[in-house]
Amino acid sequence: MSDIPAFPTAQYADGVRPSGFDNGMTLHDYFAAKAMQAMLARTPWDESGVSYAQLTGNAYQMADAMMLSREL
């Protein structure tokens, strides 16, 4: 579920990509980054009282919910 590429790329006809080329971030990571961006835009970081660990945890919880919603 969480290894779906955020920005899939075309493969060559034989199914092989050029060496050193990959899909980059996963859709799960992309959702988490977008959630974190929204959280930071809503509350000034220095006034939030939230640690980096809490922020990223909350962002990934939201990303988890978004991934589950895609399955509905």
VOBAVO-665201 format. One record per residue: y, z, x of N, C-alpha, C, O in turn. Coordinates in Angstrom, 3 decimals. Each point is the difference from the previous one (the first is absolute). Layout:
site n.north Y n.up Z n.east X ca.north Y ca.up Z ca.east X c.north Y c.up Z c.east X o.north Y o.up Z o.east X
...
***
This chain:
site n.north -1.195 n.up 0.000 n.east 0.819 ca.north 1.195 ca.up 0.000 ca.east -0.819 c.north 1.261 c.up 0.000 c.east 0.864 o.north 0.925 o.up -0.764 o.east -0.277
site n.north -0.865 n.up 1.597 n.east 1.312 ca.north 1.247 ca.up 0.119 ca.east 0.751 c.north 0.119 c.up -0.981 c.east 1.157 o.north 1.001 o.up 0.025 o.east 0.716
site n.north -1.987 n.up -0.886 n.east -0.510 ca.north 0.088 ca.up -0.941 ca.east 1.116 c.north 0.425 c.up -1.400 c.east -0.428 o.north -0.146 o.up -0.951 o.east 0.768
site n.north 0.670 n.up 0.812 n.east -1.984 ca.north 0.509 ca.up -1.283 ca.east -0.478 c.north 1.269 c.up -0.313 c.east 0.779 o.north 0.886 o.up 0.852 o.east 0.073
site n.north -0.762 n.up -2.048 n.east 0.514 ca.north 1.211 ca.up -0.314 ca.east 0.757 c.north 1.218 c.up -0.137 c.east -0.909 o.north -0.097 o.up -0.541 o.east -1.102
site n.north 1.239 n.up 1.031 n.east 1.569 ca.north 1.242 ca.up -0.105 ca.east -0.769 c.north 0.504 c.up -1.435 c.east -0.029 o.north 0.544 o.up -0.458 o.east -1.005
site n.north -0.728 n.up -0.236 n.east 2.098 ca.north 0.495 ca.up -1.373 ca.east 0.128 c.north -1.133 c.up -0.880 c.east 0.508 o.north -0.029 o.up -0.347 o.east 1.180
site n.north -0.902 n.up -0.017 n.east -2.052 ca.north -1.137 ca.up -0.802 ca.east 0.445 c.north 0.451 c.up -1.333 c.east 0.597 o.north 1.019 o.up -0.569 o.east -0.391
site n.north -1.792 n.up 0.106 n.east 1.323 ca.north 0.313 ca.up -1.268 ca.east 0.657 c.north -1.148 c.up -0.976 c.east -0.216 o.north -1.143 o.up 0.392 o.east -0.230
site n.north 1.470 n.up -1.633 n.east 0.307 ca.north -1.021 ca.up -1.037 ca.east -0.172 c.north -0.938 c.up -0.016 c.east 1.194 o.north 0.407 o.up 0.260 o.east 1.133
site n.north -1.658 n.up -0.567 n.east -1.400 ca.north -0.964 ca.up -0.149 ca.east 1.074 c.north -0.173 c.up -1.484 c.east 0.292 o.north 0.296 o.up -0.859 o.east -0.830
site n.north -0.774 n.up 0.591 n.east 2.012 ca.north -0.323 ca.up -1.375 ca.east 0.327 c.north -1.252 c.up -0.421 c.east -0.755 o.north -0.727 o.up 0.846 o.east -0.520
site n.north 0.479 n.up -2.123 n.east 0.459 ca.north -1.115 ca.up -0.541 ca.east -0.783 c.north -1.330 c.up 0.656 c.east 0.355 o.north -0.844 o.up 0.190 o.east -0.877
site n.north 0.641 n.up 0.159 n.east 2.151 ca.north -1.267 ca.up 0.626 ca.east 0.388 c.north 0.009 c.up 1.509 c.east -0.228 o.north -0.961 o.up 0.685 o.east 0.352
site n.north 2.047 n.up -0.158 n.east -0.943 ca.north 0.076 ca.up 1.421 ca.east -0.317 c.north 0.438 c.up 0.880 c.east 1.151 o.north -0.050 o.up 1.226 o.east -0.101
site n.north 0.483 n.up -1.840 n.east 1.204 ca.north 0.391 ca.up 0.769 ca.east 1.183 c.north 1.504 c.up -0.102 c.east 0.205 o.north 0.580 o.up -1.083 o.east -0.079
site n.north 0.028 n.up 2.203 n.east 0.339 ca.north 1.432 ca.up 0.026 ca.east 0.322 c.north 0.170 c.up -0.116 c.east 1.508 o.north -0.936 o.up 0.274 o.east 0.751
site n.north 2.120 n.up -0.678 n.east -0.301 ca.north 0.238 ca.up -0.042 ca.east 1.442 c.north -0.163 c.up 1.383 c.east 0.615 o.north 0.246 o.up 1.001 o.east -0.673
site n.north -0.646 n.up -0.924 n.east 1.905 ca.north -0.225 ca.up 1.298 ca.east 0.628 c.north 1.309 c.up 0.790 c.east 0.073 o.north 1.069 o.up -0.568 o.east 0.222
site n.north -1.170 n.up 1.880 n.east -0.411 ca.north 1.164 ca.up 0.865 ca.east 0.021 c.north 0.798 c.up -0.001 c.east -1.289 o.north 1.058 o.up 0.626 o.east -0.069
site n.north -1.539 n.up -1.310 n.east -0.947 ca.north 0.715 ca.up -0.126 ca.east -1.266 c.north -0.728 c.up 0.830 c.east -1.046 o.north -1.216 o.up -0.122 o.east -0.152
site n.north 1.950 n.up 0.969 n.east -0.574 ca.north -0.639 ca.up 0.772 ca.east -1.063 c.north 0.915 c.up 0.076 c.east -1.212 o.north 1.076 o.up -0.598 o.east -0.010
site n.north -1.501 n.up 1.329 n.east -1.007 ca.north 0.746 ca.up 0.084 ca.east -1.245 c.north 1.132 c.up 1.025 c.east 0.035 o.north 0.802 o.up 0.054 o.east -0.932
site n.north -0.719 n.up 0.747 n.east 1.970 ca.north 1.071 ca.up 0.988 ca.east 0.065 c.north -0.284 c.up 1.196 c.east -0.883 o.north -1.144 o.up 0.441 o.east -0.103
site n.north 2.180 n.up 0.088 n.east -0.537 ca.north -0.150 ca.up 1.216 ca.east -0.797 c.north -0.794 c.up -0.247 c.east -1.271 o.north -0.070 o.up -1.115 o.east -0.518
site n.north -0.527 n.up 2.201 n.east 0.037 ca.north -0.757 ca.up -0.097 ca.east -1.242 c.north 0.942 c.up 0.155 c.east -1.189 o.north 1.133 o.up 0.461 o.east 0.143
site n.north -1.613 n.up -0.847 n.east -1.301 ca.north 0.776 ca.up 0.155 ca.east -1.222 c.north 0.268 c.up 1.487 c.east -0.261 o.north 1.080 o.up 0.370 o.east -0.461
site n.north -2.060 n.up 0.467 n.east 0.757 ca.north 0.145 ca.up 1.451 ca.east -0.158 c.north 1.158 c.up 0.508 c.east 0.875 o.north 0.838 o.up 0.767 o.east -0.474
site n.north -0.786 n.up -1.184 n.east 1.737 ca.north 1.097 ca.up 0.392 ca.east 0.893 c.north 1.342 c.up -0.540 c.east -0.493 o.north 1.018 o.up 0.686 o.east 0.086
site n.north -1.019 n.up -1.895 n.east -0.594 ca.north 1.228 ca.up -0.605 ca.east -0.521 c.north 0.528 c.up 0.802 c.east -1.183 o.north 1.195 o.up 0.285 o.east -0.081
site n.north -2.098 n.up 0.079 n.east -0.843 ca.north 0.413 ca.up 0.818 ca.east -1.142 c.north 0.556 c.up 1.340 c.east 0.466 o.north 1.012 o.up 0.466 o.east -0.523
site n.north -1.661 n.up 0.155 n.east 1.499 ca.north 0.463 ca.up 1.292 ca.east 0.510 c.north 1.381 c.up -0.134 c.east 0.635 o.north 0.857 o.up 0.862 o.east -0.192
site n.north -0.638 n.up -1.928 n.east 0.940 ca.north 1.312 ca.up -0.220 ca.east 0.630 c.north 1.082 c.up -0.187 c.east -1.051 o.north 1.101 o.up 0.535 o.east 0.138
site n.north -1.402 n.up -1.283 n.east -1.177 ca.north 0.974 ca.up -0.211 ca.east -1.072 c.north 0.281 c.up 1.305 c.east -0.746 o.north 1.147 o.up 0.278 o.east -0.352
site n.north -2.184 n.up 0.521 n.east 0.111 ca.north 0.181 ca.up 1.282 ca.east -0.677 c.north 0.869 c.up 0.927 c.east 0.857 o.north 0.899 o.up 0.665 o.east -0.514
site n.north -1.171 n.up -0.627 n.east 1.822 ca.north 0.782 ca.up 0.845 ca.east 0.895 c.north 1.454 c.up -0.453 c.east 0.047 o.north 0.909 o.up 0.830 o.east 0.028
site n.north -0.689 n.up -2.125 n.east -0.021 ca.north 1.360 ca.up -0.538 ca.east 0.004 c.north 0.754 c.up 0.457 c.east -1.251 o.north 1.164 o.up 0.391 o.east 0.082
site n.north -1.821 n.up -0.441 n.east -1.226 ca.north 0.632 ca.up 0.428 ca.east -1.249 c.north 0.289 c.up 1.499 c.east 0.010 o.north 1.055 o.up 0.436 o.east -0.462
site n.north -1.994 n.up 0.349 n.east 0.988 ca.north 0.212 ca.up 1.453 ca.east 0.074 c.north 1.193 c.up 0.340 c.east 0.885 o.north 0.803 o.up 0.869 o.east -0.341
site n.north -0.687 n.up -1.543 n.east 1.461 ca.north 1.108 ca.up 0.263 ca.east 0.923 c.north 1.331 c.up -0.474 c.east -0.567 o.north 1.040 o.up 0.595 o.east 0.283
site n.north -1.060 n.up -1.651 n.east -1.076 ca.north 1.241 ca.up -0.514 ca.east -0.590 c.north 0.507 c.up 0.929 c.east -1.102 o.north 1.198 o.up 0.055 o.east -0.276
site n.north -2.117 n.up 0.668 n.east -0.346 ca.north 0.369 ca.up 0.860 ca.east -1.127 c.north 0.653 c.up 1.309 c.east 0.445 o.north 0.945 o.up 0.463 o.east -0.639
site n.north -1.431 n.up 0.131 n.east 1.714 ca.north 0.498 ca.up 1.292 ca.east 0.463 c.north 0.347 c.up -0.093 c.east 1.477 o.north -0.809 o.up -0.472 o.east 0.799
site n.north 2.011 n.up 0.922 n.east -0.428 ca.north 0.326 ca.up 0.006 ca.east 1.434 c.north -1.049 c.up 0.799 c.east 0.780 o.north -0.346 o.up 1.118 o.east -0.383
site n.north -0.150 n.up -1.690 n.east 1.461 ca.north -1.095 ca.up 0.599 ca.east 0.753 c.north 0.315 c.up 1.433 c.east 0.428 o.north -0.853 o.up 0.878 o.east -0.130
site n.north 2.041 n.up -0.630 n.east 0.630 ca.north 0.331 ca.up 1.330 ca.east 0.511 c.north 0.163 c.up 1.042 c.east -1.109 o.north 0.052 o.up 1.196 o.east 0.287
site n.north 0.029 n.up -1.624 n.east -1.534 ca.north 0.128 ca.up 0.936 ca.east -1.118 c.north -1.296 c.up 0.150 c.east -0.785 o.north -0.065 o.up 0.808 o.east -0.926
site n.north -0.955 n.up -1.561 n.east 1.274 ca.north -1.221 ca.up -0.016 ca.east -0.802 c.north -0.897 c.up 1.205 c.east 0.263 o.north -0.724 o.up 0.436 o.east -0.894
site n.north 0.764 n.up 0.105 n.east 2.106 ca.north -0.885 ca.up 1.113 ca.east 0.341 c.north -1.456 c.up -0.419 c.east 0.137 o.north -0.891 o.up 0.849 o.east 0.023
site n.north 0.643 n.up -2.140 n.east 0.069 ca.north -1.356 ca.up -0.532 ca.east 0.099 c.north -0.270 c.up -0.400 c.east 1.442 o.north 0.847 o.up -0.612 o.east 0.651
site n.north -2.037 n.up 0.961 n.east -0.151 ca.north -0.365 ca.up -0.373 ca.east 1.370 c.north -0.508 c.up -1.442 c.east 0.023 o.north -0.288 o.up -0.591 o.east -1.040
site n.north 0.185 n.up 0.045 n.east 2.243 ca.north -0.560 ca.up -1.348 ca.east 0.140 c.north -1.416 c.up -0.048 c.east -0.569 o.north -0.366 o.up -0.957 o.east -0.683
site n.north -0.423 n.up 1.980 n.east 0.963 ca.north -1.380 ca.up 0.032 ca.east -0.484 c.north -0.046 c.up 0.016 c.east -1.529 o.north -0.828 o.up -0.682 o.east -0.604
site n.north 1.714 n.up 1.456 n.east -0.020 ca.north 0.037 ca.up 0.040 ca.east -1.464 c.north 0.449 c.up -1.343 c.east -0.564 o.north -0.564 o.up -0.492 o.east -0.977
site n.north 1.572 n.up -0.091 n.east 1.594 ca.north 0.526 ca.up -1.283 ca.east -0.468 c.north -1.070 c.up -1.083 c.east 0.056 o.north -0.212 o.up -0.723 o.east -0.973
site n.north -0.455 n.up 0.615 n.east 2.107 ca.north -1.024 ca.up -1.039 ca.east 0.122 c.north -1.185 c.up 0.283 c.east -0.915 o.north -0.585 o.up -0.922 o.east -0.569
site n.north 0.233 n.up 2.202 n.east 0.429 ca.north -1.080 ca.up 0.358 ca.east -0.920 c.north 0.330 c.up -0.397 c.east -1.428 o.north -0.836 o.up -0.552 o.east -0.715
site n.north 2.076 n.up 0.844 n.east 0.307 ca.north 0.434 ca.up -0.384 ca.east -1.350 c.north 0.009 c.up -1.515 c.east -0.171 o.north -0.387 o.up -0.518 o.east -1.048
site n.north 0.829 n.up -0.183 n.east 2.081 ca.north 0.048 ca.up -1.465 ca.east -0.066 c.north -1.406 c.up -0.576 c.east -0.156 o.north -0.210 o.up -0.918 o.east -0.793
site n.north -0.754 n.up 1.452 n.east 1.547 ca.north -1.370 ca.up -0.502 ca.east -0.115 c.north -0.650 c.up 0.411 c.east -1.320 o.north -0.852 o.up -0.725 o.east -0.512
site n.north 1.235 n.up 1.866 n.east -0.045 ca.north -0.506 ca.up 0.361 ca.east -1.329 c.north 0.488 c.up -1.002 c.east -1.033 o.north -0.752 o.up -0.405 o.east -0.886
site n.north 2.002 n.up 0.011 n.east 1.002 ca.north 0.532 ca.up -0.997 ca.east -0.922 c.north -0.688 c.up -1.350 c.east 0.225 o.north -0.319 o.up -0.706 o.east -0.957
site n.north 0.095 n.up 0.355 n.east 2.222 ca.north -0.698 ca.up -1.254 ca.east 0.310 c.north -1.416 c.up 0.023 c.east -0.565 o.north -0.482 o.up -1.011 o.east -0.511
site n.north -0.189 n.up 2.167 n.east 0.601 ca.north -1.345 ca.up 0.123 ca.east -0.580 c.north 0.047 c.up -0.308 c.east -1.499 o.north -0.845 o.up -0.727 o.east -0.522
site n.north 1.842 n.up 1.287 n.east -0.157 ca.north 0.142 ca.up -0.231 ca.east -1.446 c.north 0.264 c.up -1.467 c.east -0.287 o.north -0.521 o.up -0.544 o.east -0.973
site n.north 1.331 n.up -0.109 n.east 1.815 ca.north 0.278 ca.up -1.421 ca.east -0.202 c.north -1.256 c.up -0.833 c.east 0.198 o.north -0.245 o.up -0.950 o.east -0.744
site n.north -0.556 n.up 1.308 n.east 1.754 ca.north -1.251 ca.up -0.747 ca.east 0.238 c.north -0.946 c.up 0.175 c.east -1.194 o.north -0.633 o.up -0.963 o.east -0.434
site n.north 0.534 n.up 2.182 n.east -0.096 ca.north -0.858 ca.up 0.236 ca.east -1.172 c.north 0.494 c.up -0.772 c.east -1.214 o.north -0.801 o.up -0.521 o.east -0.777
site n.north 2.112 n.up 0.446 n.east 0.612 ca.north 0.566 ca.up -0.735 ca.east -1.142 c.north -0.349 c.up -1.476 c.east 0.047 o.north -0.120 o.up -0.644 o.east -1.042
site n.north -0.042 n.up 0.115 n.east 2.217 ca.north -0.360 ca.up -1.419 ca.east 0.137 c.north -1.392 c.up -0.278 c.east -0.550 o.north -0.300 o.up -1.127 o.east -0.393
site n.north -0.558 n.up 2.161 n.east 0.363 ca.north -1.380 ca.up -0.173 ca.east -0.455 c.north -0.136 c.up 0.049 c.east -1.504 o.north -1.048 o.up -0.357 o.east -0.538
site n.north 2.106 n.up 0.799 n.east -0.165 ca.north -0.064 ca.up 0.132 ca.east -1.470 c.north 0.036 c.up -1.338 c.east -0.700 o.north -0.046 o.up -0.055 o.east -1.229
***
